[in-house]
């Protein structure tokens, strides 16, 4: 009996020692539309021997950027321009993949506005001053010989949900909104309509394909020292996006369950209209650089004043070998 008790105690000690040696890693996502594609990770976190991998949703991209700056975050998602600016400031981070592309809609309650050419003299509420929607829209306006500083009045006073509610209530007539807030607005007021195709207009204005909105960012320390964990995270994010786009109703339920800031019915309807993707960084580089060129044109310091260097684009393929 004593030998059995000793053996059990020894096994417990060994197990406890192994558990204590696991390396904790938190994958940070964002509440709201940017985090929807990663919602499956809450149900099934990535698994890698020797690691305890958790997922946490932050309320704002600024909080995510602060965690990367402090070194607390090693892997998470950011708007593409924020990732570029952090890298230009000397932060040792890279983009592993684009996980969200353009899903903006120009929504109108004005029957006289049928295309971009009809926008002269109008006021348009834009989602996100100094962010991707702002500069994508400015490039499109310039392509139609419309000066964003003179020919139209761009407003930035309202947050995404407030823009949707203001459209529904008839307080504003024109707005540029991402999903799922565009779906919320359109569902709430039958007189609203979508004007043109912002993603197609971006291509006409000189962009390549669709424009990246959200990227998966990793520290190069993680990439170099914890390849097994990175492989698990990389594959789990890709698998989650594939699952979400294929199961919008189930994904919508998880979005509400894990408090990502969107109700299940809205998320379910919006997912098929959104553009959740998984494009490895080397393949996404031309589209990212086309977007960064728009930032350089209108606000160079928003990405650090220059295009990111080669090591900004992490080739994760060797991790799959």
Secondary structure as GFF3:
##gff-version 3
##sequence-region A 1 321
A	DSSP	alpha_helix	2	20	.	.	.	ID=ss1
A	DSSP	beta_strand	23	30	.	.	.	ID=ss2
A	DSSP	three_ten_helix	33	38	.	.	.	ID=ss3
A	DSSP	alpha_helix	40	43	.	.	.	ID=ss4
A	DSSP	beta_strand	51	58	.	.	.	ID=ss5
A	DSSP	alpha_helix	61	70	.	.	.	ID=ss6
A	DSSP	beta_strand	75	79	.	.	.	ID=ss7
A	DSSP	alpha_helix	80	88	.	.	.	ID=ss8
A	DSSP	beta_strand	93	101	.	.	.	ID=ss9
A	DSSP	beta_strand	104	108	.	.	.	ID=ss10
A	DSSP	three_ten_helix	116	119	.	.	.	ID=ss11
A	DSSP	beta_strand	123	126	.	.	.	ID=ss12
A	DSSP	alpha_helix	132	143	.	.	.	ID=ss13
A	DSSP	beta_strand	153	155	.	.	.	ID=ss14
A	DSSP	alpha_helix	160	169	.	.	.	ID=ss15
A	DSSP	beta_strand	174	178	.	.	.	ID=ss16
A	DSSP	alpha_helix	181	188	.	.	.	ID=ss17
A	DSSP	beta_strand	193	194	.	.	.	ID=ss18
A	DSSP	alpha_helix	198	204	.	.	.	ID=ss19
A	DSSP	beta_strand	212	219	.	.	.	ID=ss20
A	DSSP	alpha_helix	220	225	.	.	.	ID=ss21
A	DSSP	alpha_helix	227	246	.	.	.	ID=ss22
A	DSSP	alpha_helix	248	257	.	.	.	ID=ss23
A	DSSP	alpha_helix	264	271	.	.	.	ID=ss24
A	DSSP	beta_strand	276	280	.	.	.	ID=ss25
A	DSSP	alpha_helix	281	299	.	.	.	ID=ss26
A	DSSP	three_ten_helix	300	303	.	.	.	ID=ss27
A	DSSP	three_ten_helix	310	312	.	.	.	ID=ss28
A	DSSP	three_ten_helix	317	320	.	.	.	ID=ss29
###
